[in-house]
Amino acid sequence: MDFAFGAQAAGICRAVFSVFGKTIRSVSVMGKAGGLRGVRGDIQLASHVLLSKSSLILEDNQDELRPCRNQDLTEARLRELAGPDIAVHHGKVLTLTGTLLQNVTLLRYYRSV
């Protein structure tokens, strides 16, 4: 998908997943929400989060880069816990307020299919 997320993206994903189910190995999301690396089941460990405020109606609309406090959760530790068949991707992530990937209900749905 190459457009901003919303109800249309959720509908498209729901339709595709209901037809193809577990035969889908990965979903790449690009555009304003950036790109996701890896395949289905991989782990993404954020080092920094870029909070885009451009969609918010606030006086302060400057984006913020915030470091993640992963503390004892390191890339090496995650690789050890996940095992050899699951990749761990480490780096900066971009988040937009109200996007599909921040919707907990939708994330649970796509995890189960």
N, CA, C and O atoms as a MOPAC input file, in Angstrom:
PM7 MOZYME 1SCF
protein

 N      0.83900 1    -1.17500 1     0.00000 1
 C      0.00000 1     0.00000 1     0.00000 1
 C      0.88000 1     1.23300 1     0.00000 1
 O      1.90700 1     1.26700 1     0.67900 1
 N      0.50100 1     2.20700 1    -0.72800 1
 C      1.29900 1     3.41900 1    -0.80700 1
 C      0.39600 1     4.63600 1    -0.65600 1
 O      0.29800 1     5.46800 1    -1.55900 1
 N     -0.26300 1     4.73100 1     0.49600 1
 C     -1.09300 1     5.89400 1     0.78400 1
 C     -1.27300 1     6.01000 1     2.28700 1
 O     -0.95100 1     5.08400 1     3.03200 1
 N     -1.77100 1     7.11100 1     2.71400 1
 C     -1.97700 1     7.31100 1     4.15200 1
 C     -3.02300 1     6.31900 1     4.64400 1
 O     -3.97700 1     5.99500 1     3.93600 1
 N     -2.82700 1     5.84700 1     5.86400 1
 C     -3.72200 1     4.83400 1     6.40800 1
 C     -5.06300 1     5.41500 1     6.79300 1
 O     -5.19400 1     6.61800 1     7.02400 1
 N     -6.03300 1     4.56900 1     6.85900 1
 C     -7.36700 1     4.96400 1     7.25500 1
 C     -8.30400 1     3.79900 1     7.06200 1
 O     -7.86900 1     2.65200 1     6.96200 1
 N     -9.57300 1     4.08500 1     7.01000 1
 C    -10.57700 1     3.03500 1     6.87100 1
 C    -10.39100 1     2.24600 1     5.57600 1
 O    -10.64200 1     1.04200 1     5.54300 1
 N     -9.95300 1     2.91900 1     4.51100 1
 C     -9.76700 1     2.22300 1     3.24300 1
 C     -8.67100 1     1.16200 1     3.35700 1
 O     -8.83200 1     0.04800 1     2.86000 1
 N     -7.56700 1     1.50400 1     4.00500 1
 C     -6.46600 1     0.55100 1     4.16100 1
 C     -6.89400 1    -0.62900 1     5.01900 1
 O     -6.54800 1    -1.77100 1     4.71600 1
 N     -7.63500 1    -0.37100 1     6.07600 1
 C     -8.10300 1    -1.45500 1     6.93900 1
 C     -9.02200 1    -2.38900 1     6.16100 1
 O     -8.92600 1    -3.60800 1     6.30100 1
 N     -9.90700 1    -1.83300 1     5.34700 1
 C    -10.80700 1    -2.65500 1     4.54500 1
 C    -10.07500 1    -3.51600 1     3.53900 1
 O    -10.40800 1    -4.68700 1     3.35500 1
 N     -9.07900 1    -2.93900 1     2.88700 1
 C     -8.28500 1    -3.69200 1     1.91300 1
 C     -7.53300 1    -4.82700 1     2.60500 1
 O     -7.54700 1    -5.96300 1     2.13300 1
 N     -6.87900 1    -4.51900 1     3.71900 1
 C     -6.13300 1    -5.55300 1     4.46000 1
 C     -7.06800 1    -6.65800 1     4.93200 1
 O     -6.74300 1    -7.83900 1     4.80400 1
 N     -8.20600 1    -6.29600 1     5.46600 1
 C     -9.16700 1    -7.28400 1     5.96100 1
 C     -9.60200 1    -8.21800 1     4.82700 1
 O     -9.66600 1    -9.43300 1     5.01100 1
 N     -9.90100 1    -7.65000 1     3.66100 1
 C    -10.33500 1    -8.46000 1     2.52300 1
 C     -9.22800 1    -9.39900 1     2.05300 1
 O     -9.47600 1   -10.58000 1     1.80600 1
 N     -8.01600 1    -8.88200 1     1.93100 1
 C     -6.89100 1    -9.69900 1     1.46900 1
 C     -6.58600 1   -10.81500 1     2.46400 1
 O     -6.38100 1   -11.96100 1     2.06600 1
 N     -6.55500 1   -10.48500 1     3.76400 1
 C     -6.26100 1   -11.50100 1     4.77300 1
 C     -7.37300 1   -12.54000 1     4.87700 1
 O     -7.09500 1   -13.71400 1     5.12200 1
 N     -8.62000 1   -12.13100 1     4.69600 1
 C     -9.70700 1   -13.10900 1     4.79400 1
 C     -9.67200 1   -14.09400 1     3.62900 1
 O    -10.11000 1   -15.23500 1     3.77600 1
 N     -9.16200 1   -13.67400 1     2.48100 1
 C     -9.07100 1   -14.56300 1     1.32500 1
 C     -7.81500 1   -15.43400 1     1.39100 1
 O     -7.88900 1   -16.64400 1     1.18000 1
 N     -6.66600 1   -14.82400 1     1.68400 1
 C     -5.39500 1   -15.54300 1     1.60000 1
 C     -4.87400 1   -16.04900 1     2.94100 1
 O     -4.03000 1   -16.94400 1     2.96800 1
 N     -5.35700 1   -15.49800 1     4.05400 1
 C     -4.98700 1   -15.97700 1     5.38900 1
 C     -3.49800 1   -16.11500 1     5.60900 1
 O     -2.73000 1   -15.18500 1     5.36500 1
 N     -3.09600 1   -17.29500 1     6.07800 1
 C     -1.70500 1   -17.52200 1     6.47100 1
 C     -0.75200 1   -17.71100 1     5.29600 1
 O      0.45200 1   -17.85800 1     5.50600 1
 N     -1.26000 1   -17.71300 1     4.07100 1
 C     -0.35300 1   -17.80800 1     2.92400 1
 C      0.37000 1   -16.49000 1     2.67700 1
 O      1.35400 1   -16.45700 1     1.93700 1
 N     -0.09800 1   -15.40900 1     3.28200 1
 C      0.58600 1   -14.11700 1     3.16700 1
 C      1.79000 1   -14.14400 1     4.09600 1
 O      1.64700 1   -14.37500 1     5.29600 1
 N      2.96700 1   -13.91000 1     3.54600 1
 C      4.19000 1   -13.98100 1     4.33500 1
 C      4.59200 1   -12.64000 1     4.90500 1
 O      5.25100 1   -12.60000 1     5.94400 1
 N      4.22100 1   -11.53100 1     4.26400 1
 C      4.55700 1   -10.21800 1     4.80400 1
 C      3.66400 1    -9.16000 1     4.17100 1
 O      3.07800 1    -9.36100 1     3.10800 1
 N      3.58400 1    -8.04800 1     4.85000 1
 C      2.85500 1    -6.89200 1     4.34200 1
 C      3.79600 1    -5.70900 1     4.44600 1
 O      4.28600 1    -5.40200 1     5.53300 1
 N      4.05400 1    -5.04600 1     3.34100 1
 C      4.89700 1    -3.85900 1     3.36100 1
 C      4.00500 1    -2.63200 1     3.31700 1
 O      3.11000 1    -2.52800 1     2.47900 1
 N      4.25700 1    -1.71900 1     4.21900 1
 C      3.46500 1    -0.50500 1     4.30500 1
 C      4.40600 1     0.65400 1     4.05100 1
 O      5.38300 1     0.83600 1     4.77700 1
 N      4.11400 1     1.44900 1     3.01300 1
 C      5.00400 1     2.54900 1     2.68100 1
 C      4.19500 1     3.81700 1     2.47500 1
 O      2.97800 1     3.76800 1     2.29700 1
 N      4.85900 1     4.91500 1     2.50000 1
 C      4.19000 1     6.20400 1     2.35400 1
 C      4.49000 1     7.05400 1     3.56700 1
 O      5.62300 1     7.07200 1     4.04900 1
 N      3.49900 1     7.75200 1     4.06200 1
 C      3.71800 1     8.64100 1     5.19800 1
 C      4.13100 1     7.90100 1     6.46200 1
 O      4.75800 1     8.48900 1     7.34300 1
 N      3.79100 1     6.63200 1     6.56300 1
 C      4.13600 1     5.87300 1     7.76100 1
 C      5.47300 1     5.16300 1     7.63700 1
 O      5.83500 1     4.38400 1     8.51900 1
 N      6.20800 1     5.40800 1     6.57800 1
 C      7.52000 1     4.79600 1     6.42100 1
 C      7.40300 1     3.37000 1     5.91600 1
 O      6.34200 1     2.96400 1     5.44100 1
 N      8.45500 1     2.62600 1     6.01100 1
 C      8.45100 1     1.25500 1     5.54000 1
 C      8.74500 1     0.29000 1     6.66200 1
 O      9.46900 1     0.61900 1     7.60200 1
 N      8.19100 1    -0.88700 1     6.56800 1
 C      8.44100 1    -1.93600 1     7.54600 1
 C      9.35000 1    -2.97200 1     6.91800 1
 O      9.14000 1    -3.38500 1     5.77800 1
 N     10.34600 1    -3.38500 1     7.65300 1
 C     11.27100 1    -4.40700 1     7.16800 1
 C     10.84100 1    -5.76500 1     7.67700 1
 O     10.09100 1    -5.88300 1     8.64700 1
 N     11.32600 1    -6.77300 1     7.01000 1
 C     11.14000 1    -8.12300 1     7.51100 1
 C      9.92700 1    -8.82900 1     6.94700 1
 O      9.27700 1    -8.36700 1     6.00900 1
 N      9.65000 1    -9.96800 1     7.55700 1
 C      8.52000 1   -10.79600 1     7.15000 1
 C      7.60900 1   -11.01400 1     8.35000 1
 O      7.93300 1   -10.63000 1     9.47400 1
 N      6.48400 1   -11.62700 1     8.09300 1
 C      5.52200 1   -11.88600 1     9.15900 1
 C      6.18000 1   -12.68800 1    10.27800 1
 O      6.80600 1   -13.71700 1    10.02500 1
 N      6.03800 1   -12.22000 1    11.49500 1
 C      6.61400 1   -12.90200 1    12.64200 1
 C      7.93600 1   -12.33000 1    13.11500 1
 O      8.39000 1   -12.67000 1    14.20800 1
 N      8.56900 1   -11.46900 1    12.32600 1
 C      9.81700 1   -10.84000 1    12.75500 1
 C      9.54700 1    -9.85200 1    13.88600 1
 O      8.40800 1    -9.44400 1    14.11600 1
 N     10.60600 1    -9.48000 1    14.58100 1
 C     10.50700 1    -8.53700 1    15.69900 1
 C     11.15600 1    -7.22100 1    15.29700 1
 O     12.24500 1    -7.20900 1    14.72400 1
 N     10.49100 1    -6.12500 1    15.59500 1
 C     11.06300 1    -4.80100 1    15.35500 1
 C     11.33700 1    -4.14200 1    16.69700 1
 O     10.42900 1    -3.97000 1    17.51100 1
 N     12.58700 1    -3.77500 1    16.92300 1
 C     13.00200 1    -3.11100 1    18.15700 1
 C     13.38900 1    -1.68100 1    17.81400 1
 O     14.37700 1    -1.44400 1    17.11900 1
 N     12.61400 1    -0.74600 1    18.30200 1
 C     12.85500 1     0.66700 1    17.97800 1
 C     13.96000 1     1.24400 1    18.84800 1
 O     13.96800 1     1.05000 1    20.06400 1
 N     14.89500 1     1.95500 1    18.22100 1
 C     15.91800 1     2.68500 1    18.97000 1
 C     15.44500 1     4.10700 1    19.24500 1
 O     15.73900 1     4.68000 1    20.29400 1
 N     14.71100 1     4.66700 1    18.29300 1
 C     14.13800 1     6.01000 1    18.40200 1
 C     12.76400 1     5.98900 1    17.74400 1
 O     12.51300 1     5.19600 1    16.83700 1
 N     11.89200 1     6.85200 1    18.20100 1
 C     10.57600 1     6.99900 1    17.59000 1
 C     10.45400 1     8.42500 1    17.09100 1
 O     10.65900 1     9.37300 1    17.84800 1
 N     10.12000 1     8.57900 1    15.81300 1
 C      9.85700 1     9.89800 1    15.25100 1
 C      8.35400 1    10.10600 1    15.29400 1
 O      7.61800 1     9.50000 1    14.51600 1
 N      7.89900 1    10.95300 1    16.19600 1
 C      6.48200 1    11.24900 1    16.34900 1
 C      6.13000 1    12.39100 1    15.41500 1
 O      6.54100 1    13.53200 1    15.62900 1
 N      5.37100 1    12.07900 1    14.38200 1
 C      4.96400 1    13.11000 1    13.43500 1
 C      3.70700 1    13.78000 1    13.94300 1
 O      2.68600 1    13.12600 1    14.15500 1
 N      3.78000 1    15.07700 1    14.13600 1
 C      2.64100 1    15.82900 1    14.64800 1
 C      1.91200 1    16.57000 1    13.53900 1
 O      1.01800 1    17.37200 1    13.81200 1
 N      2.28300 1    16.31400 1    12.29800 1
 C      1.70000 1    17.08200 1    11.20100 1
 C      0.19500 1    16.87200 1    11.07300 1
 O     -0.50600 1    17.72000 1    10.52100 1
 N     -0.30700 1    15.73700 1    11.58600 1
 C     -1.73900 1    15.48900 1    11.47400 1
 C     -2.50900 1    15.97400 1    12.69700 1
 O     -3.73800 1    15.90100 1    12.72800 1
 N     -1.80500 1    16.46100 1    13.68800 1
 C     -2.46700 1    16.93000 1    14.90300 1
 C     -2.81600 1    18.40400 1    14.78500 1
 O     -2.11300 1    19.16400 1    14.11900 1
 N     -3.88500 1    18.79800 1    15.42000 1
 C     -4.25900 1    20.21300 1    15.43000 1
 C     -3.76900 1    20.79600 1    16.75000 1
 O     -4.50300 1    20.84800 1    17.73700 1
 N     -2.54200 1    21.22300 1    16.74400 1
 C     -1.90900 1    21.77200 1    17.94100 1
 C     -1.09000 1    22.99400 1    17.54600 1
 O     -0.75700 1    23.18700 1    16.37700 1
 N     -0.77700 1    23.80200 1    18.52900 1
 C      0.11900 1    24.93000 1    18.24600 1
 C      1.50700 1    24.42300 1    17.89800 1
 O      2.17300 1    24.96400 1    17.01500 1
 N      1.94200 1    23.37200 1    18.60100 1
 C      3.26500 1    22.79500 1    18.36000 1
 C      3.12000 1    21.66700 1    17.33800 1
 O      2.66600 1    20.57600 1    17.68200 1
 N      3.50000 1    21.92200 1    16.08800 1
 C      3.39300 1    20.87200 1    15.07900 1
 C      4.76300 1    20.38700 1    14.61700 1
 O      4.87900 1    19.80900 1    13.53600 1
 N      5.80000 1    20.61400 1    15.41700 1
 C      7.14100 1    20.14700 1    15.08800 1
 C      7.27300 1    18.66700 1    15.43500 1
 O      6.90100 1    18.24100 1    16.52900 1
 N      7.80300 1    17.89200 1    14.50000 1
 C      8.02600 1    16.47500 1    14.75600 1
 C      9.07400 1    16.31500 1    15.85100 1
 O      9.94100 1    17.17100 1    16.02700 1
 N      8.98400 1    15.21100 1    16.58400 1
 C      9.92900 1    14.95100 1    17.67100 1
 C     10.58900 1    13.59300 1    17.47300 1
 O      9.91400 1    12.60900 1    17.17000 1
 N     11.91000 1    13.54000 1    17.64300 1
 C     12.64300 1    12.28300 1    17.63600 1
 C     12.95100 1    11.94100 1    19.08400 1
 O     13.71600 1    12.64500 1    19.74200 1
 N     12.36400 1    10.87600 1    19.57400 1
 C     12.53300 1    10.49800 1    20.97700 1
 C     13.26500 1     9.16300 1    21.06800 1
 O     12.90400 1     8.21400 1    20.37200 1
 N     14.28500 1     9.07900 1    21.91600 1
 C     14.95200 1     7.78700 1    22.10200 1
 C     14.05100 1     6.83700 1    22.88700 1
 O     13.29900 1     7.26500 1    23.76300 1
 N     14.12900 1     5.56600 1    22.57000 1
 C     13.36300 1     4.55200 1    23.30200 1
 C     14.18800 1     4.06100 1    24.48100 1
 O     15.39100 1     3.82700 1    24.36600 1
 N     13.52900 1     3.91200 1    25.59500 1
 C     14.21600 1     3.40000 1    26.78200 1
 C     14.02700 1     1.89300 1    26.84100 1
 O     13.16800 1     1.39200 1    27.56700 1
 N     14.82900 1     1.18100 1    26.07600 1
 C     14.70500 1    -0.27300 1    26.02700 1
 C     15.36200 1    -0.94900 1    27.21900 1
 O     15.11000 1    -2.12600 1    27.47900 1
 N     16.18700 1    -0.23300 1    27.93300 1
 C     16.88200 1    -0.70200 1    29.12600 1
 C     17.54500 1    -2.04700 1    28.87500 1
 O     18.53900 1    -2.10000 1    28.15100 1
 N     17.04100 1    -3.12800 1    29.43900 1
 C     17.68600 1    -4.43300 1    29.28800 1
 C     17.26800 1    -5.17300 1    28.02100 1
 O     17.77200 1    -6.26100 1    27.74200 1
 N     16.36600 1    -4.60100 1    27.26800 1
 C     15.89200 1    -5.25100 1    26.05600 1
 C     16.79400 1    -4.83900 1    24.89400 1
 O     16.60800 1    -3.77700 1    24.30000 1
 N     17.75900 1    -5.67800 1    24.58000 1
 C     18.71600 1    -5.37500 1    23.52000 1
 C     18.44300 1    -6.25800 1    22.30500 1
 O     17.73100 1    -7.25900 1    22.39200 1
 N     19.01500 1    -5.87300 1    21.19000 1
 C     18.87200 1    -6.66600 1    19.97000 1
 C     19.43600 1    -8.07400 1    20.17500 1
 O     18.83000 1    -9.05800 1    19.75000 1
 N     20.58800 1    -8.16300 1    20.82300 1
 C     21.20900 1    -9.46700 1    21.07300 1
 C     20.32700 1   -10.33900 1    21.97100 1
 O     20.17800 1   -11.53600 1    21.72200 1
 N     19.75400 1    -9.75100 1    22.99800 1
 C     18.88500 1   -10.50000 1    23.92200 1
 C     17.62000 1   -10.98400 1    23.20600 1
 O     17.17200 1   -12.11000 1    23.41900 1
 N     17.05600 1   -10.13200 1    22.36400 1
 C     15.86800 1   -10.54100 1    21.61000 1
 C     16.18600 1   -11.67800 1    20.64700 1
 O     15.39100 1   -12.60400 1    20.49000 1
 N     17.35100 1   -11.60700 1    20.00200 1
 C     17.75300 1   -12.69200 1    19.08900 1
 C     17.88600 1   -14.00500 1    19.86100 1
 O     17.48100 1   -15.06500 1    19.38200 1
 N     18.45500 1   -13.91900 1    21.05000 1
 C     18.62400 1   -15.09800 1    21.90000 1
 C     17.26000 1   -15.68400 1    22.29100 1
 O     17.07300 1   -16.90000 1    22.25300 1
 N     16.31900 1   -14.82500 1    22.66500 1
 C     14.99400 1   -15.28100 1    23.08400 1
 C     14.15800 1   -15.79200 1    21.91000 1
 O     13.40900 1   -16.75800 1    22.05000 1
 N     14.29000 1   -15.14000 1    20.75600 1
 C     13.45300 1   -15.47300 1    19.60300 1
 C     13.89800 1   -16.74400 1    18.89400 1
 O     13.07800 1   -17.44200 1    18.29700 1
 N     15.17400 1   -17.04600 1    18.95500 1
 C     15.67300 1   -18.22200 1    18.26000 1
 C     16.16400 1   -17.89300 1    16.86100 1
 O     16.05300 1   -16.75200 1    16.41100 1
 N     16.70700 1   -18.89000 1    16.17100 1
 C     17.35900 1   -18.64600 1    14.88000 1
 C     16.40800 1   -18.36500 1    13.71800 1
 O     16.83300 1   -17.82400 1    12.69700 1
 N     15.14000 1   -18.71900 1    13.85300 1
 C     14.21500 1   -18.57800 1    12.72300 1
 C     13.49700 1   -17.23600 1    12.66300 1
 O     12.78400 1   -16.96200 1    11.69800 1
 N     13.67400 1   -16.40000 1    13.67600 1
 C     12.98300 1   -15.10900 1    13.71700 1
 C     14.01700 1   -13.99200 1    13.67000 1
 O     14.94300 1   -13.95100 1    14.48000 1
 N     13.84900 1   -13.09000 1    12.71300 1
 C     14.78100 1   -11.96600 1    12.56500 1
 C     14.39100 1   -10.82900 1    13.50400 1
 O     13.21500 1   -10.63000 1    13.81100 1
 N     15.40000 1   -10.09000 1    13.95100 1
 C     15.18100 1    -8.90400 1    14.78000 1
 C     15.71900 1    -7.70700 1    14.00700 1
 O     16.88300 1    -7.68900 1    13.60600 1
 N     14.86900 1    -6.71300 1    13.80100 1
 C     15.24900 1    -5.49900 1    13.08200 1
 C     15.31000 1    -4.35700 1    14.08500 1
 O     14.35900 1    -4.13500 1    14.83400 1
 N     16.42200 1    -3.63500 1    14.10100 1
 C     16.64900 1    -2.57800 1    15.08500 1
 C     16.88800 1    -1.26400 1    14.36600 1
 O     17.66800 1    -1.20700 1    13.41600 1
 N     16.22400 1    -0.21000 1    14.81200 1
 C     16.43600 1     1.09500 1    14.19600 1
 C     15.33200 1     2.06700 1    14.55400 1
 O     14.51300 1     1.81600 1    15.43800 1
 N     15.33100 1     3.18100 1    13.84500 1
 C     14.35100 1     4.23400 1    14.10100 1
 C     13.01900 1     3.88100 1    13.44800 1
 O     12.98200 1     3.24700 1    12.39300 1
 N     11.92900 1     4.29900 1    14.08300 1
 C     10.60200 1     4.09100 1    13.51300 1
 C      9.86400 1     5.41700 1    13.45900 1
 O     10.12900 1     6.33000 1    14.24100 1
 N      8.93900 1     5.50100 1    12.52400 1
 C      8.11500 1     6.69500 1    12.35100 1
 C      6.70100 1     6.34700 1    12.76200 1
 O      6.18800 1     5.29500 1    12.38100 1
 N      6.06600 1     7.20200 1    13.52500 1
 C      4.68100 1     6.96000 1    13.89900 1
 C      3.83800 1     8.17900 1    13.57900 1
 O      4.28700 1     9.31600 1    13.72600 1
 N      2.63600 1     7.93500 1    13.14800 1
 C      1.67700 1     8.99400 1    12.87200 1
 C      0.46000 1     8.76300 1    13.75000 1
 O      0.02800 1     7.62300 1    13.92000 1
 N     -0.08000 1     9.79500 1    14.29200 1
 C     -1.25000 1     9.66800 1    15.13800 1
 C     -2.42600 1     9.12600 1    14.33700 1
 O     -2.73900 1     9.62200 1    13.25500 1
 N     -3.06600 1     8.11200 1    14.88100 1
 C     -4.28500 1     7.59100 1    14.27700 1
 C     -4.10100 1     6.68000 1    13.08900 1
 O     -5.05500 1     6.47000 1    12.34000 1
 N     -2.92600 1     6.12800 1    12.88000 1
 C     -2.74400 1     5.24800 1    11.72800 1
 C     -3.21200 1     3.84300 1    12.04800 1
 O     -3.38400 1     3.47800 1    13.21100 1
 N     -3.41300 1     3.07000 1    11.01000 1
 C     -3.86300 1     1.69300 1    11.13800 1
 C     -2.96200 1     0.88500 1    12.06500 1
 O     -3.45500 1     0.11000 1    12.88400 1
 N     -1.65000 1     1.05800 1    11.94600 1
 C     -0.73100 1     0.22900 1    12.71400 1
 C     -0.70000 1     0.58300 1    14.19400 1
 O     -0.07900 1    -0.13500 1    14.97700 1
 N     -1.34900 1     1.66500 1    14.60000 1
 C     -1.41200 1     2.00500 1    16.01600 1
 C     -2.74000 1     1.59300 1    16.62400 1
 O     -2.97400 1     1.83300 1    17.80800 1
 N     -3.59700 1     0.98900 1    15.85400 1
 C     -4.90300 1     0.58400 1    16.33000 1
 C     -4.78700 1    -0.81600 1    16.92400 1
 O     -4.61600 1    -1.78700 1    16.18600 1
 N     -4.87900 1    -0.93000 1    18.24600 1
 C     -4.65900 1    -2.19600 1    18.94000 1
 C     -5.63400 1    -3.27100 1    18.46900 1
 O     -5.24200 1    -4.42300 1    18.28800 1
 N     -6.87800 1    -2.91400 1    18.27300 1
 C     -7.87700 1    -3.88500 1    17.82500 1
 C     -7.50400 1    -4.46600 1    16.46900 1
 O     -7.58600 1    -5.67700 1    16.26600 1
 N     -7.09100 1    -3.60100 1    15.53700 1
 C     -6.69500 1    -4.09000 1    14.21500 1
 C     -5.41200 1    -4.90700 1    14.27900 1
 O     -5.28400 1    -5.90500 1    13.57000 1
 N     -4.45700 1    -4.50200 1    15.11600 1
 C     -3.22500 1    -5.28300 1    15.25200 1
 C     -3.53600 1    -6.68600 1    15.76400 1
 O     -2.96500 1    -7.65800 1    15.27100 1
 N     -4.42500 1    -6.80700 1    16.73900 1
 C     -4.81200 1    -8.13500 1    17.25100 1
 C     -5.46600 1    -8.96800 1    16.15100 1
 O     -5.20600 1   -10.16500 1    16.03400 1
 N     -6.30900 1    -8.33400 1    15.35300 1
 C     -6.97500 1    -9.04600 1    14.26100 1
 C     -5.94500 1    -9.58900 1    13.26800 1
 O     -6.01000 1   -10.76000 1    12.89300 1
 N     -5.00600 1    -8.76000 1    12.84300 1
 C     -4.04200 1    -9.19700 1    11.83500 1
 C     -3.04500 1   -10.19900 1    12.39600 1
 O     -2.47800 1   -10.98500 1    11.63700 1
 N     -2.81800 1   -10.19500 1    13.69700 1
 C     -1.96200 1   -11.20200 1    14.30700 1
 C     -2.63300 1   -12.56800 1    14.29300 1
 O     -1.95800 1   -13.59300 1    14.20000 1
 N     -3.95900 1   -12.58500 1    14.38500 1
 C     -4.67700 1   -13.85700 1    14.48700 1
 C     -4.93300 1   -14.51600 1    13.13600 1
 O     -5.23200 1   -15.70900 1    13.08800 1
 N     -4.82500 1   -13.77400 1    12.04000 1
 C     -5.09800 1   -14.37900 1    10.72500 1
 C     -3.84100 1   -14.90500 1    10.08200 1
 O     -3.89200 1   -15.44300 1     8.97700 1

